[in-house]
Amino acid sequence: MSRQMTGAEMVVAALEDQGVDTIFGYPGGAVLPIYDALFQHPNVKHVLVRHEQGAGHAAEGYARSSGKVGVLLVTSGPGATNAVTALTDALLDSIPLVCITGQVPTHLIGSDAFQECDTTGITRHCTKHNYLVRRIEDLPRILHEAFWVASHGRPGPVVIDIPKDVQFASGTYVGPQNIVHRTYQPVVKGEMDRIRQAVAMMAAAKRPVFYTGGGVINAGPEASKLLRELVALTGFPVTSTLMGLGAYPASGPNWLGMLGMHGTYEANHVMHDCDLMIAVGARFDDRITGRLDAFSPGSQKIHIDIDPSSINKVVKVDLGIVGDCGFVLDDMVRLWRSEGHGADRAALADWWERIEGWRRRNSLGFTNSRTTIKPQHAIRRLYELTKDRDTYITTEVGQHQMWAAQHYGFDKPNRWMTSGGLGTMGYGLPAAIGVQMAHPGALVIDVAGEASILMNMQEMSTALQYRLPVKVFILNNSYMGMVRQWQELLHGSRYSESYSEALPDFVKLAEAYGGVGIRCDDPGELDAAILRMIDTPRPVIFDCVVEREENCFPMIPSGKAHNEMLLPTGIDDWGAPDLGAVIDEKGKMLV
Amino acid sequence: MNALTPPPASPPSPYSSALATSNTEPHTLSVLVDNEPGVLARVVGLFAGRGYNIESLTVAEVAHAEHQSRITIVTSGTPEAVEQIRHQLERLVPVHRVTDLTIKGHFVERELAMVKVRGKGENRMEALRLSEAFRGRVVDATTESFTFELTGSPSKIDQFVELMRPVGLVEVSRTGVAAISRGPDGM
């Protein structure tokens, strides 16, 4: 089907043909023709954010919670540069985005025109791919190709930079049916021989572990089901990265909790002592491995990943399988059954006994208080009071993020939106807006810190404008808590610039935006206050005043191995900890 | 100070030592790409952004109708690092194919250089004699200078340039390495 139309109309037609119902953006001179084509559009809903970074994170939240491609539309120059943080965030966390940027007319490109920047140059390093469309003839193909590239293989952000004269030009629009990408054809089916070998290794394992990541979530809900099936069939323990939470349920019997820098004692010790590691859609990030030369020294490693460059990138593995987690897990489940494999039950029983020993250390334990709200307690109460609802959690970045990952139990995929790879403060509120747009009836909560939330606070206006009842649950300890914790550990408790001075009154701030503010500093009133938040059908800022100098434990200090963890004071691996002395000079160089 | 007992000694990882002792070696990569704006910037940016070396780089369109260019890159690194470079290149959307010629087997490597030498009398004649020994060609001459064109392996050109230094080397322009595998098969 081909039709004559302008470039701007092609953009909107392509969005419709790609099944896009919601986009996030901010108008400006170089995208006015596209905004004109969108004016009162019946099928494509535009959400006006208050800053382009917010548009990017909202699109990420939308994408991660719905499995669809997130779309943002911004103008040239500052519009594009403001989106760069969100694009980088999506690149590191493999979130499919299409970002349409306006550009000055082609005859002005390179002349330092008003609101001109080299968008494709700037975004080349923070996108999976990008395009500058110089000719109207190329526009329809590029629009559809961008969606293909963003959502196939390892997902990621794609930028389409469209000069204003191309938006005004007329041309022939073609639909997505005939678009086949010439070069980009990622492998999704894993090699059968390798999968067979993997299954045989699993059957022979004595101390196995599944180490799963965001790739399982990206592979769709079916992949999570298959993972659960494979775990149930084999009886192996399973741990997950921050990005993979929810693929295997936190309430499941084989769940070890999250692994890595703030992972559980049992998960990290299992990783260290296992004899077979099955990495599924995880990329051996430095938050996961800790000290590389002491990472799981005695194990054979199987790595399943859709991105061939992830395999053997930081950790050398014994068996790499390139493919989509969903397809590979499906083959594994089938082979395990059809070839009549069984796990080594006796060895597994011993393994689980050791795991129970590690579990008894209760690494997520904390000393509760009757006078001040402990942040861990606040998350646990939030979990208990929301777990039976249709709940989605987003976060900002810092201690609150780790406490949410540790103490909120995720039983389903796509329910947990957080900035893992880039660690972007200011992610949570716009992401919550994106989630709420995709799931209008759901309860969407941004677990925040008082410092992070101020980075994209302006998006409260967006929430109000579109009547999105998102809840911002601030664990307010008056510090950039993770920075303070590191300063305590590494810099002699000199809290340089990490105190949240001159904080706003969050209750009044919520009211100023037209939302509802709730403040709570009494553990005895916490439940009632949380319930009031849940029952308020409008945007809420919940200022939860918590213990100020609580540290986030357990922790693998920088430069240490999985079996060298810090536990809550008094029960760590060393006896009595002097935190400052635990990390050596080399460790201090790391982040 | 606190009584920090070191954790029990664990056996060294089989990989850490392997990574540390592996030798850096040169590899020649052929990369077939769509000849579109920015493709060279993508490839070069990847090397810069991930801290890989480029020792030589050449690029030209090789299939006009298909808009395809061939980039030849000489890089160096451990075998693991070079494998990673290959995968990272393959990940770029406009890249069709990447071949590590060094791993694939025998290949021919050639570079073209133009070398300008200034001098009179015996130096001038010595420069000419040496260029003949290297099968160079004179592409420009004045009464006090020669410009030689020389084709060969990079080491041959290095050697020639060194010989020209005492007889009046002015400047050198080199194309970088073009390479192709031996035998009947394409990349």
Interface residues (C-beta under 8 A of the other chain):
Chain A: T120 G121 R124 H125 K128 H129 N130 L132 V149 H181 R182 T183 Y184 H272 L292 D293 A294 F295 P297 G298 D307 P308 S309 I311 N312 K313 V315 K316 A561 N563 E564 D573 W574 G575 A576 P577 D578 A581 V582
Chain B: M1 N2 A3 L4 T5 P7 S10 P11 P12 S13 P14 Y15 S16 A18 L19 D34 P37 G38 A41 R42 G45 G49 E80 E83 Q84 H87 Q88 E90 R91 L92 V93 P94 V95 H96
